[in-house]
Amino acid sequence: MDQAVKTKAEQWLNSSAIDTDSQSEIQRLLNQDNDTDLIEAFYKDLEFGTGGLRGIMGVGSNRINKYTVGMATQGLSNYLLKTYPNEQIKAAIAHDSRNNSRYFAEVTADVFSANGIQVYFFDGLRPTPELSYAIRKLGCHSGVVLTASHNPKEYNGYKAYWNDGAQLVPPHDKNVIEEVDAIEGLEAVKFDRDDSKVEMIGTDIDNQYLADVKGLSLSPEAIKNQHDLKIVFTPIHGTGVTLVPPILEKLGFTNVHVVAEQAEPDGNGDFPTVVYPNPEESEALSIALQQATEMDADLVMGTDPDADRVGIAAKNLNGEFEILNGNQAGSMLVHYLLKKWKEAGKLDGKQFVAKTIVTTELIRKIAGHYGVDCYDTLTGFKYIAALIKDKEGQQTFIGGGEESYGYLIGDFVRDKDAVASCAMIAEMTAYVKDQGMTLYDFLLETYEQFGLYRESLVSFTKKGKSGVEEIRQMMRELRENPPKTIVGEQVTTVIDYLEGTETDIASSNQKPIEFPESNVLQFFTEKGTKVSARPSGTEPKIKFYFSVNDQLSTQSDFSQEWSTLGDKIDSVIKDMKLK
């Protein structure tokens, strides 16, 4: 047995802070002949990363449990107390539907309150975006949501937020990590709740949030005309059930069908009808798609367990339901928003949209057509939130998002928001139906007007220490020997987000870019092909994002042109020796 692992386990076992059930489980692991489980539980400390914690639940320093959640909250509390020494600090707490989320939320409230922090605690499961909203509405200094998003049922997580309602960004993220790392032992965590510091919140915040989401509506007449639009919605056993049906009803939709089998958490947080509760996976939407086909619905929407991301499906040219990817949904949303803002005479050059660097350039083309600025950010919605904060008082954020199914409309929430997104997607579908079109028709209209863009993603998992080095070597090779051509197209621009440079290949001129440091490389060709290489910050993976485009002369050419672009992406992958 690894002595360091045994020592760490025995430290936990003998800590005065450990409860008897945890002691028994640690002792069982120590007594096992096979020490694999013990090593996995204690070989390292679960890292409090820039977004918080995420991991498998269980006893041990490398697991999500009362004590790792407690240490994270103690570190956050310590930083808050140092940052706001003469204020009554306030924090909001929410949780999703998975196993132990409520319990971990209670532990978080225990530690916050024991440190003298006023806690606003949601009385039941709520979507992550409502936590962001509550922080801003209640004037909180911080907030925490207990969720592992779309991870499998064995996982849970802890996402920390700052006073602007966004996840932690520099310098706060690193400073909180330092405080968490500085905690010397479990005994340093204050677990004794002060009930006088914990206030339950619920319907009042719900109603304010729903009213603000309704205020985003741009086509109330279209909804009135198409109120019986057939919508199938699934929360995939998650928090979307609390607010998505109510906001659709509040907007005036009268024909919404919630997938019964996935309408409520099953009581165990096990997501029993899906392999992964991820709306990016067609399997997670299969029940909703079957129901939609049977009733000839107009729209399918599915939210992940914490309801910050939404997947959608619409009938394609063959009358069959097709899941639209995040680039397609995001592009249509931006097109719809800007079209309606222009019709209302509200565009005056002081608005902007935002997307992440790996999201489709089609959004930039759409924004340019309407004379609206389009800003790029690093991957991660906290960077879009930071941009919104930076532009306050100068420009108004209309909407935007990222290719991984996360979108935001308006700025009263500072995280991706599937509740508001569902509302706007349903309204957009009603609007185009009022024009005699389907949502898929609107997608093709967008392509015909602004260009046909197709994106794809290839992900490589490289496990173990050797895998980490292999990923480093792949990035090193791309930096030292960047491709001069991609499928015969000259590479014109290389952006290195680690070095902070943009290089014009023809002139060899370099200029600095204003982005936080990140290990990402991007290559742009003369014909607009874009390739992005990005190692994951949390998993032993490297992701390659591909984007190609062409003009779509007529909508009747779509199927052929779409297939041609798919073949081009395959050629790019082969040309870069990624297959």
Backbone torsions as a table, in degrees:
resi	resn	phi	psi	omega
1	MET	NA	140.4	175.8
2	ASP	-62.7	122.1	-174.8
3	GLN	-65.3	-36.6	-179.7
4	ALA	-64.6	-38.5	178.1
5	VAL	-65.3	-45.3	-180.0
6	LYS	-62.0	-42.3	179.8
7	THR	-62.1	-44.5	179.8
8	LYS	-62.7	-43.2	-179.9
9	ALA	-62.8	-41.0	-179.3
10	GLU	-69.7	-32.3	175.1
11	GLN	-61.7	-44.9	177.2
12	TRP	-64.1	-45.2	-177.9
13	LEU	-57.6	-38.8	-174.8
14	ASN	-94.9	1.6	179.7
15	SER	-70.6	138.9	177.8
16	SER	-68.5	-15.1	-178.2
17	ALA	-83.8	-18.6	-173.4
18	ILE	-77.0	134.7	178.1
19	ASP	-79.6	166.2	-173.2
20	THR	-65.9	-37.3	179.0
21	ASP	-62.3	-42.5	178.6
22	SER	-67.2	-39.1	176.9
23	GLN	-59.3	-44.7	-179.2
24	SER	-61.7	-41.4	-179.3
25	GLU	-68.4	-40.5	177.5
26	ILE	-62.6	-43.5	179.6
27	GLN	-62.3	-38.9	178.4
28	ARG	-62.2	-43.0	178.8
29	LEU	-64.1	-39.8	179.0
30	LEU	-65.3	-31.7	-176.6
31	ASN	-84.0	-14.1	-177.6
32	GLN	-66.6	142.4	175.0
33	ASP	-66.7	-40.1	177.7
34	ASN	-89.3	118.6	-174.3
35	ASP	-96.0	13.5	-178.5
36	THR	-59.2	-47.3	-178.0
37	ASP	-63.7	-39.3	179.1
38	LEU	-64.0	-44.4	-179.9
39	ILE	-61.9	-46.5	-179.8
40	GLU	-60.8	-33.5	-177.3
41	ALA	-78.1	-27.9	-170.2
42	PHE	-129.2	2.5	-172.8
43	TYR	-70.2	-16.2	175.0
44	LYS	-155.6	170.1	173.2
45	ASP	-87.6	136.5	174.7
46	LEU	-60.5	121.7	-172.4
47	GLU	-75.7	133.4	169.0
48	PHE	-84.3	99.3	-177.5
49	GLY	-84.8	-170.3	-176.3
50	THR	-66.4	-19.5	177.5
51	GLY	-103.9	-6.7	-178.2
52	GLY	122.0	-139.9	-178.1
53	LEU	-114.7	149.3	167.5
54	ARG	-156.0	132.8	-179.8
55	GLY	-176.6	179.7	177.5
56	ILE	-75.5	141.8	179.5
57	MET	-79.3	145.1	178.6
58	GLY	154.3	177.1	179.4
59	VAL	-78.2	147.3	176.6
60	GLY	125.0	160.6	-177.1
61	SER	-71.9	-18.4	-179.8
62	ASN	-105.2	26.4	-177.2
63	ARG	-132.1	159.6	172.4
64	ILE	-84.4	120.3	179.2
65	ASN	-158.1	-179.5	-178.6
66	LYS	-52.3	-38.7	-170.8
67	TYR	-82.3	-38.2	176.2
68	THR	-70.8	-36.7	174.0
69	VAL	-64.9	-40.7	179.0
70	GLY	-62.6	-43.5	179.8
71	MET	-66.4	-38.8	177.3
72	ALA	-60.8	-43.7	-178.3
73	THR	-70.8	-35.1	177.3
74	GLN	-65.8	-41.4	177.9
75	GLY	-64.1	-42.7	177.3
76	LEU	-63.6	-41.5	178.1
77	SER	-61.2	-45.3	-179.6
78	ASN	-59.3	-41.6	-179.7
79	TYR	-69.0	-40.3	178.1
80	LEU	-62.7	-42.3	-179.3
81	LEU	-65.7	-34.2	177.4
82	LYS	-74.2	-36.8	-175.7
83	THR	-75.5	-33.7	-178.6
84	TYR	-125.2	69.5	-170.9
85	PRO	-67.1	-24.3	-174.8
86	ASN	-116.8	24.4	-178.2
87	GLU	-122.9	154.0	168.3
88	GLN	-79.3	106.3	-175.7
89	ILE	-76.4	139.5	-179.5
90	LYS	-124.9	142.9	179.1
91	ALA	-142.3	143.3	176.7
92	ALA	-106.4	148.3	-178.7
93	ILE	-133.3	132.5	174.9
94	ALA	-134.1	167.3	178.8
95	HIS	-150.8	158.3	178.5
96	ASP	-97.4	-160.5	-168.8
97	SER	-98.5	0.3	-172.0
98	ARG	-80.3	172.0	-177.7
99	ASN	-51.3	130.0	172.5
100	ASN	69.3	3.5	-179.1
101	SER	-60.1	-43.8	179.1
102	ARG	-62.9	-43.4	-179.5
103	TYR	-61.4	-46.2	179.9
104	PHE	-66.5	-31.7	175.2
105	ALA	-64.8	-40.5	177.3
106	GLU	-63.5	-41.6	177.5
107	VAL	-60.9	-42.5	178.7
108	THR	-60.8	-42.0	177.3
109	ALA	-65.0	-39.1	177.3
110	ASP	-55.6	-50.9	-173.5
111	VAL	-71.4	-44.3	176.4
112	PHE	-55.6	-52.4	-175.3
113	SER	-65.6	-36.3	177.9
114	ALA	-64.0	-21.8	177.0
115	ASN	-95.3	11.9	176.6
116	GLY	82.5	12.8	-178.1
117	ILE	-91.0	131.4	176.8
118	GLN	-72.9	126.5	-175.0
119	VAL	-111.5	131.8	169.6
120	TYR	-107.4	113.8	-168.1
121	PHE	-114.5	118.3	179.2
122	PHE	-64.1	136.7	-172.5
123	ASP	-76.0	-4.2	177.6
124	GLY	-165.9	-177.9	-178.2
125	LEU	-62.7	142.7	-179.1
126	ARG	-144.7	152.6	176.7
127	PRO	-64.0	147.8	176.7
128	THR	-53.9	-43.9	-179.2
129	PRO	-60.1	-28.7	178.2
130	GLU	-70.8	-29.2	174.0
131	LEU	-62.9	-45.3	176.7
132	SER	-59.2	-44.4	179.2
133	TYR	-61.3	-44.8	-176.8
134	ALA	-63.9	-38.3	178.2
135	ILE	-56.9	-46.1	-178.4
136	ARG	-71.7	-42.2	-175.7
137	LYS	-67.4	-36.4	-176.1
138	LEU	-95.7	3.8	178.7
139	GLY	65.1	37.6	-179.0
140	CYS	-78.4	156.6	176.0
141	HIS	-88.6	-21.6	-175.7
142	SER	-159.9	177.0	176.6
143	GLY	-166.6	160.7	179.7
144	VAL	-140.8	137.4	170.6
145	VAL	-121.1	133.6	179.1
146	LEU	-94.1	107.9	-176.8
147	THR	-163.8	152.9	169.0
148	ALA	-119.0	25.4	176.3
149	SER	53.4	-119.5	-174.1
150	HIS	-101.0	13.3	179.7
151	ASN	-65.7	162.4	177.6
152	PRO	-59.8	166.6	-171.5
153	LYS	-61.5	-22.3	-177.7
154	GLU	-73.2	-12.2	-173.2
155	TYR	-98.8	155.3	163.7
156	ASN	-146.1	173.6	-175.8
157	GLY	-160.9	176.2	-170.5
158	TYR	-144.6	110.1	179.9
159	LYS	-108.8	127.0	-176.6
160	ALA	-103.4	142.7	-176.1
161	TYR	-126.3	156.5	178.5
162	TRP	-105.3	-173.9	-169.8
163	ASN	-70.7	-12.3	176.6
164	ASP	-89.2	2.9	179.9
165	GLY	83.3	8.4	179.7
166	ALA	-107.0	156.8	173.9
167	GLN	-62.7	157.7	-173.2
168	LEU	-60.9	133.2	174.0
169	VAL	-125.4	168.7	179.0
170	PRO	-55.8	142.9	1.4
171	PRO	-89.2	-3.9	-170.8
172	HIS	-65.2	-37.3	-178.1
173	ASP	-59.9	-49.7	-178.7
174	LYS	-67.5	-37.1	-179.2
175	ASN	-65.5	-40.6	177.5
176	VAL	-66.3	-40.6	177.4
177	ILE	-58.1	-43.3	178.9
178	GLU	-61.5	-40.3	179.0
179	GLU	-65.8	-40.8	178.2
180	VAL	-64.2	-44.5	-179.6
181	ASP	-64.9	-26.2	-176.7
182	ALA	-78.1	-12.3	179.8
183	ILE	-68.2	121.9	-170.3
184	GLU	-81.9	-22.4	-179.6
185	GLY	-171.1	170.1	-178.4
186	LEU	-61.5	-27.8	-177.8
187	GLU	-66.4	-18.5	-178.9
188	ALA	-79.7	-8.4	-179.2
189	VAL	-87.4	130.6	179.5
190	LYS	-91.1	107.2	-177.0
191	PHE	-100.6	-4.1	-173.4
192	ASP	-82.7	102.9	-176.1
193	ARG	-61.7	141.7	169.8
194	ASP	-107.4	101.0	-174.7
195	ASP	-59.7	-26.1	-179.4
196	SER	-68.9	-14.4	-178.6
197	LYS	-100.6	3.6	-177.0
198	VAL	-115.7	117.8	-179.4
199	GLU	-117.5	128.8	178.7
200	MET	-78.5	140.2	176.3
201	ILE	-128.9	160.0	-177.2
202	GLY	-171.5	-105.9	-169.0
203	THR	-62.6	-32.2	179.3
204	ASP	-60.5	-46.1	178.6
205	ILE	-68.2	-40.5	176.6
206	ASP	-53.6	-49.5	-174.8
207	ASN	-66.0	-39.1	178.5
208	GLN	-66.4	-42.9	179.5
209	TYR	-63.1	-47.4	179.8
210	LEU	-62.2	-36.8	178.1
211	ALA	-64.7	-40.5	179.3
212	ASP	-69.5	-37.4	176.3
213	VAL	-64.7	-42.6	178.1
214	LYS	-61.0	-33.6	179.3
215	GLY	-65.0	-12.8	176.9
216	LEU	-77.8	-15.2	-173.1
217	SER	-56.3	136.1	-177.9
218	LEU	-116.1	-13.3	-176.2
219	SER	-135.6	59.6	-178.8
220	PRO	-61.4	-32.1	179.6
221	GLU	-66.7	-39.4	178.9
222	ALA	-64.4	-39.7	177.7
223	ILE	-64.5	-40.8	178.9
224	LYS	-60.8	-42.1	180.0
225	ASN	-70.8	-32.5	-175.2
226	GLN	-116.6	35.1	-175.5
227	HIS	-60.5	-25.1	-178.4
228	ASP	-93.0	17.9	172.4
229	LEU	-48.3	127.8	-176.8
230	LYS	-82.1	112.2	-177.9
231	ILE	-117.5	128.4	171.6
232	VAL	-107.8	125.4	-177.7
233	PHE	-125.3	136.5	171.4
234	THR	-127.9	129.3	174.1
235	PRO	-86.1	0.4	-178.0
236	ILE	48.7	51.3	178.0
237	HIS	64.2	21.1	-173.9
238	GLY	-116.4	-163.0	-171.2
239	THR	-76.9	-12.9	-179.8
240	GLY	-58.0	-26.2	-178.8
241	VAL	-63.4	-23.3	-176.5
242	THR	-74.3	-31.1	-171.6
243	LEU	-130.3	-21.8	-178.6
244	VAL	-68.7	-51.8	176.0
245	PRO	-58.0	-41.5	177.7
246	PRO	-61.6	-38.9	-178.3
247	ILE	-72.0	-34.6	177.0
248	LEU	-65.2	-39.9	176.9
249	GLU	-66.2	-41.2	-179.1
250	LYS	-64.1	-33.0	178.0
251	LEU	-74.2	-22.4	177.6
252	GLY	117.8	6.0	178.2
253	PHE	-77.6	130.8	-172.5
254	THR	-116.1	4.1	-174.3
255	ASN	-131.7	52.8	-177.7
256	VAL	-99.2	128.7	-178.6
257	HIS	-117.2	113.3	178.1
258	VAL	-87.7	130.0	-179.0
259	VAL	-62.0	112.4	-172.0
260	ALA	-60.7	-40.7	-176.9
261	GLU	-65.0	-20.5	-177.0
262	GLN	-122.2	16.7	-172.0
263	ALA	-75.0	-30.8	-176.7
264	GLU	-128.6	152.9	169.9
265	PRO	-57.8	146.7	-174.9
266	ASP	-80.7	2.0	180.0
267	GLY	97.4	-20.8	-179.4
268	ASN	-116.7	-3.1	-178.9
269	GLY	66.3	29.5	-173.4
270	ASP	-97.8	-4.3	-179.5
271	PHE	47.4	61.1	-167.3
272	PRO	-66.2	-20.4	-175.3
273	THR	-96.2	-0.3	-176.9
274	VAL	-134.0	157.4	172.8
275	VAL	-78.3	-49.2	174.9
276	TYR	-128.1	131.0	179.8
277	PRO	-79.9	57.9	-171.2
278	ASN	-123.4	114.3	-178.0
279	PRO	-66.3	-9.0	172.9
280	GLU	-72.7	-21.5	-178.2
281	GLU	-92.2	127.8	-178.7
282	SER	-60.5	-31.8	-179.7
283	GLU	-60.4	-36.1	-177.4
284	ALA	-68.4	-23.9	-179.5
285	LEU	-102.6	6.2	-171.6
286	SER	-62.2	-40.7	-179.7
287	ILE	-66.8	-43.1	178.6
288	ALA	-62.3	-40.8	-179.2
289	LEU	-65.8	-38.9	178.1
290	GLN	-64.0	-44.4	179.3
291	GLN	-63.7	-41.2	-179.3
292	ALA	-64.1	-38.6	178.9
293	THR	-65.4	-43.0	-178.5
294	GLU	-63.5	-35.5	-176.1
295	MET	-102.8	4.6	179.5
296	ASP	55.4	55.1	-177.5
297	ALA	-74.0	166.3	177.0
298	ASP	-93.8	-27.0	-170.4
299	LEU	-154.3	139.7	172.4
300	VAL	-118.9	133.2	175.6
301	MET	-134.1	140.5	177.1
302	GLY	-140.1	130.5	-179.3
303	THR	-105.7	151.3	177.2
304	ASP	-76.8	172.4	-171.3
305	PRO	-55.0	-33.3	179.0
306	ASP	-101.0	8.8	171.1
307	ALA	55.3	43.0	169.6
308	ASP	-108.0	-9.5	177.7
309	ARG	-129.7	149.9	-178.2
310	VAL	-136.4	135.7	171.8
311	GLY	-106.6	145.7	-178.2
312	ILE	-131.9	156.7	175.3
313	ALA	-139.1	145.7	178.4
314	ALA	-142.2	161.3	-179.7
315	LYS	-73.0	130.0	-179.8
316	ASN	-86.0	-167.7	-175.6
317	LEU	-64.8	-20.4	177.9
318	ASN	-93.3	5.5	-179.6
319	GLY	76.5	13.7	178.9
320	GLU	-105.3	145.1	-179.8
321	PHE	-70.1	132.2	-179.7
322	GLU	-127.7	131.1	176.9
323	ILE	-76.1	124.7	178.6
324	LEU	-87.5	140.5	-178.8
325	ASN	-80.5	173.6	-174.6
326	GLY	-65.3	-32.9	176.3
327	ASN	-66.6	-39.4	179.7
328	GLN	-67.9	-48.7	-179.6
329	ALA	-62.9	-42.7	179.7
330	GLY	-64.3	-39.1	178.9
331	SER	-65.8	-43.7	179.0
332	MET	-63.9	-40.9	178.8
333	LEU	-60.3	-46.9	180.0
334	VAL	-63.7	-42.2	178.0
335	HIS	-58.7	-48.6	-179.1
336	TYR	-62.7	-47.0	-178.1
337	LEU	-60.0	-47.5	-177.0
338	LEU	-69.9	-36.1	177.2
339	LYS	-60.9	-45.3	-178.3
340	LYS	-72.4	-37.2	176.3
341	TRP	-62.4	-40.3	179.8
342	LYS	-66.9	-43.9	179.4
343	GLU	-59.1	-33.8	-179.3
344	ALA	-83.9	-2.0	179.4
345	GLY	71.0	28.3	-175.2
346	LYS	-99.8	-3.8	179.3
347	LEU	-87.7	116.5	-178.8
348	ASP	-129.5	19.4	179.4
349	GLY	87.4	0.3	-178.4
350	LYS	-112.0	24.3	179.1
351	GLN	-117.7	162.0	175.8
352	PHE	-151.1	159.6	170.0
353	VAL	-120.1	165.6	-177.3
354	ALA	-142.2	150.4	176.0
355	LYS	-149.6	166.4	176.0
356	THR	-86.9	163.3	-172.8
357	ILE	-65.1	-22.1	-179.5
358	VAL	-96.8	3.4	179.4
359	THR	-87.5	155.5	-173.0
360	THR	-52.6	140.6	175.3
361	GLU	-75.0	-8.4	176.3
362	LEU	-58.1	-35.3	179.3
363	ILE	-62.3	-38.9	177.9
364	ARG	-64.9	-39.6	179.1
365	LYS	-63.0	-42.6	-180.0
366	ILE	-63.8	-47.2	-179.0
367	ALA	-61.1	-41.3	179.8
368	GLY	-61.0	-38.8	178.8
369	HIS	-60.1	-36.6	-178.1
370	TYR	-93.6	5.6	179.1
371	GLY	69.1	29.9	-178.0
372	VAL	-110.9	135.2	178.7
373	ASP	-65.5	141.0	174.2
374	CYS	-122.5	118.9	-179.3
375	TYR	-106.2	143.2	174.0
376	ASP	-97.1	148.8	171.7
377	THR	-133.5	167.0	171.4
378	LEU	-63.8	162.8	178.2
379	THR	-65.1	134.2	-175.9
380	GLY	121.5	124.2	-173.0
381	PHE	-67.9	-19.0	178.8
382	LYS	-62.1	-26.1	179.3
383	TYR	-75.7	-34.3	173.3
384	ILE	-65.3	-40.7	178.0
385	ALA	-62.1	-41.3	179.1
386	ALA	-64.5	-36.9	177.7
387	LEU	-64.6	-43.9	178.5
388	ILE	-58.7	-43.4	179.2
389	LYS	-63.4	-41.1	-178.6
390	ASP	-65.7	-29.9	-176.2
391	LYS	-93.4	-0.8	-178.0
392	GLU	-56.8	134.2	179.7
393	GLY	85.4	-11.1	-180.0
394	GLN	-113.0	-48.2	-178.6
395	GLN	-139.3	152.7	-179.2
396	THR	-101.6	130.5	177.5
397	PHE	-80.5	122.5	177.9
398	ILE	-89.0	-48.6	-178.7
399	GLY	176.9	177.7	179.5
400	GLY	163.1	-170.0	-179.9
401	GLY	169.9	-163.5	-177.4
402	GLU	-134.5	158.9	-173.3
403	GLU	-64.7	-18.1	-177.4
404	SER	-88.8	39.9	169.6
405	TYR	73.5	18.5	179.3
406	GLY	-111.0	127.6	-177.2
407	TYR	-137.0	157.6	177.1
408	LEU	-141.0	134.6	175.3
409	ILE	-120.9	128.2	-176.7
410	GLY	76.4	174.6	-172.5
411	ASP	-121.3	13.3	-179.1
412	PHE	-80.9	-11.4	167.8
413	VAL	-114.1	147.8	-179.3
414	ARG	-122.6	40.9	173.3
415	ASP	-152.6	164.8	178.0
416	LYS	-60.1	143.4	-166.8
417	ASP	-136.2	102.5	-179.0
418	ALA	-76.1	-21.4	179.3
419	VAL	-69.3	-53.6	177.5
420	ALA	-64.4	-34.6	179.3
421	SER	-65.7	-43.3	177.0
422	CYS	-59.8	-42.2	179.6
423	ALA	-61.0	-45.5	-176.8
424	MET	-73.7	-34.9	177.5
425	ILE	-65.7	-41.8	177.6
426	ALA	-63.8	-42.9	178.6
427	GLU	-64.0	-43.0	178.6
428	MET	-59.2	-40.9	179.4
429	THR	-65.6	-39.7	177.1
430	ALA	-65.2	-40.2	-179.2
431	TYR	-62.4	-47.4	-177.6
432	VAL	-71.3	-31.9	176.4
433	LYS	-66.6	-34.5	176.7
434	ASP	-65.8	-22.1	176.8
435	GLN	-92.6	5.0	179.4
436	GLY	84.2	19.0	-177.9
437	MET	-119.8	161.9	168.0
438	THR	-96.1	170.0	177.2
439	LEU	-61.6	-36.2	178.5
440	TYR	-66.8	-37.3	174.8
441	ASP	-59.3	-40.2	-179.5
442	PHE	-66.7	-35.8	175.9
443	LEU	-61.7	-45.9	-179.4
444	LEU	-67.0	-35.9	176.2
445	GLU	-62.4	-39.6	178.4
446	THR	-63.3	-44.5	178.3
447	TYR	-63.9	-42.0	-178.0
448	GLU	-65.5	-36.4	-176.4
449	GLN	-79.7	-36.8	-170.2
450	PHE	-117.4	-9.3	-179.6
451	GLY	119.9	146.5	-179.5
452	LEU	-91.9	114.9	-179.3
453	TYR	-115.5	134.8	175.3
454	ARG	-129.4	134.1	-178.1
455	GLU	-121.6	156.7	175.7
456	SER	-152.1	163.7	-177.0
457	LEU	-136.4	134.1	172.4
458	VAL	-122.3	130.7	-176.7
459	SER	-123.1	131.9	177.1
460	PHE	-114.2	127.8	175.7
461	THR	-100.3	125.7	-179.2
462	LYS	-124.0	102.2	-171.3
463	LYS	-83.7	155.5	173.6
464	GLY	77.3	179.9	-179.4
465	LYS	-61.0	-39.8	-179.9
466	SER	-65.7	-33.0	178.6
467	GLY	-65.7	-40.2	177.9
468	VAL	-60.0	-44.1	-179.9
469	GLU	-68.1	-35.0	178.9
470	GLU	-63.9	-41.1	177.7
471	ILE	-65.1	-42.0	177.8
472	ARG	-60.4	-40.6	-178.7
473	GLN	-66.7	-37.3	178.0
474	MET	-61.8	-43.6	179.1
475	MET	-69.6	-37.9	178.9
476	ARG	-61.9	-43.4	-179.2
477	GLU	-64.6	-40.5	178.7
478	LEU	-65.5	-34.0	178.9
479	ARG	-74.1	-41.6	-175.9
480	GLU	-78.9	-31.9	-179.6
481	ASN	-132.3	68.2	-178.3
482	PRO	-65.7	148.4	179.4
483	PRO	-64.2	136.1	177.4
484	LYS	-85.2	-31.6	176.1
485	THR	-135.5	153.6	173.3
486	ILE	-130.9	121.1	-172.8
487	VAL	42.8	45.4	175.6
488	GLY	82.0	-4.0	178.8
489	GLU	-95.0	134.4	179.5
490	GLN	-65.6	131.1	172.2
491	VAL	-76.0	121.2	-175.5
492	THR	-101.6	-29.0	-175.2
493	THR	-140.9	137.9	173.5
494	VAL	-125.8	126.7	176.7
495	ILE	-113.1	125.5	178.9
496	ASP	-114.7	106.9	-175.6
497	TYR	-79.1	-12.1	174.5
498	LEU	-81.2	-43.0	178.1
499	GLU	-82.0	-18.7	-179.5
500	GLY	74.5	37.0	-175.7
501	THR	-131.4	150.7	169.9
502	GLU	-120.6	122.4	-174.8
503	THR	-110.5	126.6	171.3
504	ASP	-87.0	113.4	-171.8
505	ILE	-64.7	-41.1	-176.7
506	ALA	-60.8	-42.5	-177.1
507	SER	-100.2	-11.5	-174.4
508	SER	65.0	11.9	178.3
509	ASN	-73.9	139.0	176.7
510	GLN	-117.2	143.9	173.1
511	LYS	-136.5	150.2	-179.2
512	PRO	-72.9	151.4	175.0
513	ILE	-113.6	149.4	-177.2
514	GLU	-97.7	73.8	178.1
515	PHE	-134.9	150.7	170.7
516	PRO	-61.7	153.8	179.8
517	GLU	-64.4	131.1	180.0
518	SER	-155.5	140.7	-175.9
519	ASN	-80.7	75.7	-178.9
520	VAL	-135.4	139.8	174.4
521	LEU	-122.7	140.9	176.1
522	GLN	-132.7	139.3	178.8
523	PHE	-122.6	129.4	179.8
524	PHE	-118.8	136.3	179.1
525	THR	-104.4	172.8	-178.8
526	GLU	-62.0	-23.4	-179.0
527	LYS	-103.1	13.6	174.6
528	GLY	86.7	6.2	173.2
529	THR	-67.1	136.9	-179.0
530	LYS	-128.0	130.4	175.5
531	VAL	-124.8	128.5	-180.0
532	SER	-121.0	134.0	176.2
533	ALA	-115.0	125.9	-173.5
534	ARG	-146.2	106.8	171.9
535	PRO	-67.4	143.6	176.8
536	SER	-70.7	144.1	176.7
537	GLY	-85.8	-11.8	-174.4
538	THR	-121.9	-14.6	-176.9
539	GLU	-132.3	158.8	178.6
540	PRO	-77.8	61.6	-175.7
541	LYS	-130.7	154.3	166.7
542	ILE	-128.6	134.3	-176.6
543	LYS	-114.7	137.6	174.2
544	PHE	-116.9	124.3	-179.7
545	TYR	-106.8	134.6	-178.1
546	PHE	-123.7	137.7	176.4
547	SER	-138.4	126.5	176.3
548	VAL	-129.4	160.3	-177.4
549	ASN	-153.7	163.1	176.2
550	ASP	-159.9	173.0	175.6
551	GLN	-83.6	145.4	174.3
552	LEU	-109.8	105.0	-175.1
553	SER	-65.2	-49.7	177.9
554	THR	-140.1	155.1	-178.2
555	GLN	-64.2	-25.3	179.5
556	SER	-66.8	-19.5	179.1
557	ASP	-87.7	-0.6	-170.3
558	PHE	-56.3	-53.1	-174.3
559	SER	-56.4	-44.7	-179.4
560	GLN	-67.4	-45.6	-178.5
561	GLU	-66.2	-37.1	179.3
562	TRP	-63.9	-42.7	178.0
563	SER	-63.7	-40.7	179.4
564	THR	-62.1	-42.2	178.9
565	LEU	-67.5	-33.8	175.4
566	GLY	-62.8	-41.8	176.7
567	ASP	-63.3	-36.2	179.7
568	LYS	-65.9	-41.1	177.8
569	ILE	-61.5	-42.5	176.8
570	ASP	-59.0	-38.6	179.2
571	SER	-67.9	-38.6	177.3
572	VAL	-61.8	-45.1	-179.4
573	ILE	-61.9	-42.3	179.0
574	LYS	-68.4	-41.3	-178.7
575	ASP	-62.4	-34.6	-179.5
576	MET	-91.4	10.1	176.8
577	LYS	56.6	43.8	179.5
578	LEU	-107.1	15.2	-179.1
579	LYS	-134.9	NA	NA
